[in-house]
């Protein structure tokens, strides 16, 4: 069977000896990524017959001039070929190094880098995030761009020097003809040598340069450092351990943006790369970094299928800082439970394991109002979302159960000003399980878009939702606007509204009707101060004591771990943090526990979910509804029936499309046979054209060719 496959006018190597890349392609296809094969591309199919490292017994390269030219040209044109076939990572005791191992995290960051999108990669300790980032920059330094400045920023000078030494060692591991240590300049008849010292590198051919910068010890020094970061490519390593990192990043935006715009205009590489494990949220550096992280956009595998314009819109959604945050747990990058057990035993510190291996940013303050063992239990039992729901194209909801349009989810809505000071947050509680079904938070969405997000969530996904909005200066406006929207009937109010309404029906004049409307609005929503807040946190304390397994949601659990009790006894977020997600959860739970009007919205407290009962009575025609019900109720039932039909059609369509809800489980469980009888091959001398060669193939094709294990073997158990 041939190694090469063609899709349109592009050719892909499905027989590379670097099997980690084939495994990743298999995983992405399993997850429903349409462009799952992009990283297997070759521009010149002849290069698959060339070993870039071919040499004799004395280590002298034996490639012909033509073969060398083909390898160099392919590296120049194709970053994926360089990383897949050429790049080498230093390996203790191995003078040749090891090939670049692809995983979902490092390839996502490399993908964003070559598209000019800033990224922040978080992977478990010792999984090569920094070396991977240096590899793609080594490609850029030697092949991808010219006349470009790179700057490596780290918390201390020795760490910055170490990264410069690492990238130099990566280049030293390349074949001699790819090191470009010097070249002869025909114009002036001189030999130009590369600059390689402890603080700077300069390429003799591409004219690219790399310099290092260390972090600052004061805010003034941080601002001064930032203003000197004039480079199109900046790599921040260990930013969560770098003092005043927020000030450095914010004050370097203008200088970086100027250089990046010039690079983009000239067709050169540009971008900011961040690599780190979670920091200590009790430290000034960790708190400073958290402000930056809060304004990041979360990575989605859907980016692989976006156009350049769509990717840039995704990164700039709302008012974010245009950095895409990438995080993958150990089991999402091919590691198993045995690895976790071994590394945990070696570390022998539970807090360190949680931060550096399980990627948990925790507030370990002694001021926490809850027992540390309770917090640890809740955090350890957080679930991975089974799906991501996109609203308004780019805003992401984490989904923890298959959403059922017949369930009256109680939706808590916490409102902020959308100015990066705190988050807008939404948590949907399944009233039958009392567990979060979905959650959302965003610090860069304004009031108008937030209202549109709520409307789309309800109308398209949870039509029977009971929407409970926080009453504050922003929430009042949101309620006012939503009362004029198509989801007005789903905004929760307590029975006090009905009592007040009946008492105001006497002597209705135009003026009194307006006063009545204004008065009625005050009964919508949920107050979160005073007695209400005390009651909410009493609910939280009870659930932490009695229902630790029911929190499940990432954002809610994270906020709980960062709560403190101040000197006056009030429970609130620790310094530098937010409690918006836990408040949205408590708004919903407060209504679930104490709301006295839930039945009118379709949920009877204490009732368990039963199907298929209470689906509505049958009438000869919809017109007969008006004979037995008030007009407004009859019309709402008609609309509900129409909506239900629409949802049925959408449900059928969803079932017909391959679901990607539980991505990790699918990766581990997928094992299907390929139909090889329809296979067409492309050899270096045969470029037969055909469309979508892979469309009917499953990834066991790679297993057959390269001896990979089936995805349901050797990956260990699930942590949930």
Secondary structure as UniProt FT lines:
FT   STRAND          4..7
FT   TURN            8..9
FT   STRAND          10..13
FT   TURN            14..15
FT   HELIX           19..30
FT   TURN            31..32
FT   TURN            34..37
FT   HELIX           38..40
FT   STRAND          41..42
FT   HELIX           45..49
FT   TURN            52..53
FT   TURN            57..58
FT   HELIX           65..77
FT   HELIX           79..81
FT   HELIX           82..86
FT   STRAND          88..91
FT   TURN            92..93
FT   STRAND          94..99
FT   HELIX           104..114
FT   TURN            115..116
FT   STRAND          118..122
FT   TURN            125..126
FT   HELIX           129..139
FT   HELIX           140..144
FT   STRAND          149..154
FT   HELIX           157..172
FT   HELIX           176..178
FT   STRAND          182..185
FT   TURN            186..189
FT   STRAND          190..193
FT   STRAND          195..196
FT   STRAND          200..202
FT   TURN            204..206
FT   STRAND          209..214
FT   HELIX           219..227
FT   STRAND          233..237
FT   HELIX           239..241
FT   TURN            243..244
FT   HELIX           245..265
FT   TURN            266..267
FT   STRAND          271..276
FT   TURN            281..282
FT   HELIX           284..294
FT   STRAND          297..298
FT   HELIX           301..305
FT   HELIX           308..315
FT   TURN            318..319
FT   STRAND          323..327
FT   HELIX           330..332
FT   TURN            333..334
FT   HELIX           337..347
FT   HELIX           350..352
FT   HELIX           353..357
FT   TURN            366..367
FT   HELIX           372..380
FT   STRAND          387..391
FT   TURN            392..394
FT   STRAND          395..399
FT   TURN            405..406
FT   STRAND          410..414
FT   STRAND          424..430
FT   TURN            431..434
FT   STRAND          435..442
FT   HELIX           447..460
FT   TURN            463..464
FT   STRAND          466..470
FT   HELIX           473..482
FT   TURN            483..484
FT   TURN            486..487
FT   HELIX           488..490
FT   HELIX           495..503
FT   TURN            506..507
FT   HELIX           510..521
FT   TURN            522..523
FT   HELIX           530..546
FT   HELIX           548..550
FT   HELIX           554..561
FT   STRAND          563..565
FT   TURN            567..568
FT   STRAND          571..573
FT   TURN            575..576
FT   HELIX           580..594
FT   HELIX           598..601
FT   TURN            605..606
FT   TURN            611..612
FT   HELIX           622..624
FT   HELIX           625..628
FT   HELIX           631..656
FT   HELIX           663..669
FT   HELIX           676..678
FT   STRAND          682..683
FT   TURN            684..685
FT   TURN            693..696
FT   HELIX           700..706
FT   TURN            711..712
//
